[in-house]
């Protein structure tokens, strides 16, 4: 039995993770956390998730529950995720880290800490998106510099970071595949009289509206044709399913920082 803690348990994804873990025959929820001033601190996490009492009170301190866990699943904020990661490292447990919006310094700290434990980290836990990433490497290498590359993402109107972590990962993937540095060729939106498009530029564009769960398109355009690789998440349940699969995989993974591609294609499935 895999014992799981959910961090950010009252958020949209946290509630879905709680629901999903409760449905698994080989998993047991043993803890749930939220920030200290959250009104649901002390409430039963199952009630908050809409599935009835589970006998697990939501706490503000991961240290209260991490000793009983095998793996923590994290969908929260960068600051909270870094602190939780430190606590997971101290307890020598595993982690699935799905928080986005880290800056460069924060990412460096995440990588240093996560290397000490078994950790899966990805900006998007959807299995379909991670298959898309693998496919994009092949497409970009095959088409090369003859095609203009644009990345377009769309999300709900309460998403905090822009562009999405997934869009950045897709842009980094295609840039690397064609031998470019995204920091040098990436353009984030366009406005005004900008002149002709530079040949090796990679555009990244963000759309926000309604309840869009997450749409990502990578477009390869040249004279005479356009090829688009598209992923659409119809609900956030896709991310929850991927995170739960990653949690099942990571408890038997080698120590170190892993990607969802290893969950899909690695030896430890």
TARAKA-V634031 format. One record per backbone hydrogen bond with DSSP energy under -1.0 kcal/mol. NH is the residue of the N-H (numbers start at 1). CO is the residue of the C=O. If there is no record, write none. Layout:
NH;CO
NH;CO
This chain:
2;26
4;28
5;71
6;31
7;73
8;33
9;33
11;8
15;11
16;12
17;13
18;14
19;15
20;16
21;17
22;18
24;21
28;2
30;4
31;4
33;6
34;59
38;35
41;38
42;58
43;40
45;56
48;44
49;45
50;47
51;46
58;43
59;32
64;61
65;62
66;62
68;65
69;66
70;3
71;3
72;94
73;5
74;96
75;7
81;77
82;78
83;79
84;80
85;81
86;82
87;83
88;84
89;85
90;86
91;87
93;88
94;70
95;118
96;72
97;120
98;74
107;103
108;104
109;105
110;106
111;107
112;108
113;109
114;110
115;111
116;113
117;114
119;256
120;95
121;258
122;97
130;126
131;127
132;128
133;129
134;130
135;131
136;132
137;133
138;134
139;135
140;136
141;137
142;138
143;139
144;140
146;143
147;144
148;221
150;219
151;203
152;217
153;205
154;215
155;207
156;212
157;210
159;156
168;164
169;165
170;166
171;167
172;168
173;169
174;170
175;171
176;172
177;173
178;174
179;176
180;175
184;181
185;181
186;182
187;202
194;192
201;198
202;185
203;149
204;187
205;151
207;153
209;155
212;209
215;154
216;231
217;152
218;229
219;150
220;227
221;148
222;225
225;222
227;220
229;218
231;216
233;214
238;235
240;236
241;237
242;238
243;239
244;240
245;241
246;242
247;243
248;244
249;245
250;246
251;247
252;249
253;250
256;117
258;119
262;259
264;260
265;261
266;262
